[in-house]
Every structure is written in structure tokens, then in C-alpha cells.
Amino acid sequence: MITSAARLPSAPERFGERAQALLARVGGTPEEIGRTLDAAAELVAEVRAACEGSQRSDV
């Protein structure tokens, strides 16, 4: 599913690579988990922005 989403024209840069990395290792310490959550939040924000931009251009 990640591979398919990464192929979408509006997918953020390196989406597939970044999403796979987030899911591959969350972390073993509170600091590592915090960094993973921060990176996930950043990726989600980029996806939202891409989707909003895509919806605007469809109207």
C-alpha cells in the first residue's frame, strides 16, 4: 500500500522511503520513540497539505 501511495503525483518527496522507515523501527527509548512520532507528524502534515492542494486544483 505504501508503494502505491508513493507513486501518486501528489505524494510528498521520498514518501515511500520515509513511511517504510517509520514503520520499520519505532524506537526502543523514549527519545527514539519521540523522534519517530515527530517524523510521523511531519509526514502526515505533508500528506495533508498535498491532499488539500490536490483538491483545490480539482475544483
Sequence and secondary structure as in RCSB ss.txt:
>XXXX:A:sequence
MITSAARLPSAPERFGERAQALLARVGGTPEEIGRTLDAAAELVAEVRAACEGSQRSDV
>XXXX:A:secstr
 HHHHHTSTT  TTHHHHHHHHHH   SSHHHHHHHHHHHHHHHHHHHHHHHHHHHHH 
